[in-house]
Amino acid sequence: MATVTVSMPYDGGCAGTVRRAVDAVLAQTHRDLTLVVVNDGATDHPPWPALAGISDPRLVRIDLHSNRGRYYADSVVLGACSSPWWTVHDADDAADPRWLEVMLAAATRKRADAVLTAQIVHGVHGRANVVPVRPWTGPVPDRITHHAHMAGLWSVPWLRRVTGPHPEIRLGWDTMMTGLPFLVGRPVVLDTPLYHRHRRVGSLTVSADTGMRSAARRASVARMRRLWPQLVDASASGPDAVGAVIAADVPVEVRDAVAVDVDRLRRVLAGAPGEPLAQGRDTGPGRFAVDVCADQEAWTGWALDRGTAAELDARLATLRPKVIVEAGSGSSTVVLARYAAATGAKVIALEHLPAFADRTRAALDRAAPGHDVDLRVAPLVPGDGGPWYDTELPGDVDFALIDGPPEGTGGRAAALPALWPHLAPGWEAWLDDATRAGERAAVASWQARYGVAVEDLPGAKRPVRITAVPVPRAQVDASDVVVTILTGARPKLLARSLAALRATSPGLLDTARVHVLHNGADQATAQTLHQHRDVINHVTTCPPPIMSIGAATSQLAAAARDSGARWWLHLEDDWIAATLHDGWLDDAREVLLAHPDIAQVRLRHRGEATLTWHMVTRAPLVWTPGRLALHSPAAHWTCNPTLTRVGEIDRVWPANSEARAQRRAHVAGLRGVAQLMPGVFVHAGGGEQSLRAKTGSQ
């Protein structure tokens, strides 16, 4: 997937300029882009004859069935794109070749939500003037101010939070949209003119019907002026609140129409060249909300954390519940809505305060348009052990997500007693924030009263899974896998690592070829390895001094290469398997089978912190959602925990350090990397026990 998606709405008046505009985008020095030309209902003079002969796969074409306006077209492209950055390029303009490159560099350097640039405006009669971005000075203005044209660079997660282009307004929304970063974002202003605007006879800003003095323009400006004070008030609560105000101003029928066209464009984008699918394999949904779980901006402490959300997405795909109750809504409701839309399941989300329900509703409208979630505002009333929502529930609930009532209102002790009469056979419930004293007491009371089984889940907020009886794990067939483990002088970590892997993935170590390098030859580690001798095929013991990470991993890489296996799973002893998802190894193998450009599947859990930049090139890492994983066309090699192809080991190893392995992989062209969702391993080492610290490895 591309770094930047460029939206180019087209109406019939641009037939003579659209080829120049498309050529300008495709000639950008930043090549990693997708250009979507949207024919906004122009049937008499469509753009396609002018673009005939362009075979560049980065150019995507789509027709709207009727003329809806350029901001409607922009809304469709923003809704369908999967890139981290988005911009517009008008069909009668021509950007400087370094337009995207310079803006991306500024956005990365300043961690911007939007980059706005000066422009060169060419008049109808040929005169050109540089028009700078109008700065924001002093307090928040009472009336909207025109700052710039929309042809800047926009962070997709942030722009979606504030709703982005207004699909019903036809004129002047760039004035409102370029004010939003100053109001509730992180804008960067560039004085260098990077974009050429060409006035033409009949354009929206020049024609008598839509120009600056027209009745249509005045009506549009008046509407935005009425909206602006509401946005100023909402800005105190952040981008989501601003987005909720704008979304509420869009009629339901317009939102529904956008959703239909977004779905059409997504299918077009999915069928574009360069999107390999596994031959002869299931190419169904895989997951329902990989993009939502990957969106950092959506997971800022409200409801679940991203790692738990990814676990939830994977669990729903396996469990396939039919009736779901969520106590306390939030970003997690979007995950449930995506699942329900794909499977026909029923989702009931409970909130006791209208303000929180409104936030959830706005999030659903942005990320799950057309959803069918039954979002109920129900007051809290005394229940069995504490407060509960005053509403009727169905009698066949097979999955419950408990993240309410809030602790400040009395906590969640009444949740399971209230749900118990409504639970279907085989039910499952998740409780968030399970390490807090109130939640621990609630769980203990449920265990004593109902005899339920409780299992820890990975995630920053330490959720737990609650079931009527313990849920058995599926057996793993790893007969085509070689597992290598680097250990030494950390026997407790090793014991915990092996026990967790055997518990979460039974059969994996039994069926795989397992090679261990015992670094340092300490007796305690040797005893731990002996206790697991039934699943370990070979141990290489290296006496002191402790080998560097690079030298030790090189030995294990050689053993993996000579194993005869197809896949290499490597980890160090301080990585603990913690996922609830049984099918993670199958998923990782499928990603490598389906995507020859992916050289390595990272198996860290999604809740683990990772670098955001490439350790060789220092460029920012760009991830796009796939069926089962996030994909990056260029990310650095990492030693563990990962799954890679045995046949590619010699292209990276031996290497005297991890940094050297990263450089060798980069030079060899092994640059595509996937991050499995939800991932598997959480880090339990570091500090004085760290092998890297002990050996000075890099």
PyMOL commands that set and color helices and strands:
alter all, ss='L'
color gray80, all
select helices_A, chain A and resi 12-14+18-26+70-80+99-110+156-161+173-184+215-237+239-248+252-270+290-294+296-298+306-319+331-343+354-367+407-409+415-422+437-450+491-504+508-511+523-531+549-561+584-594+646-651+658-667+687-689+691-695
alter helices_A, ss='H'
color red, helices_A
select strands_A, chain A and resi 4-10+33-39+59-63+85-88+94-95+114-122+128-131+153-155+187-198+323-327+346-351+374-377+380-382+387-389+397-402+423-431+453-456+464-467+481-487+513-519+538-542+567-572+575-577+598-602+624-625+629-632+642-645+672-676+681-683
alter strands_A, ss='S'
color yellow, strands_A
deselect
rebuild
show_as cartoon
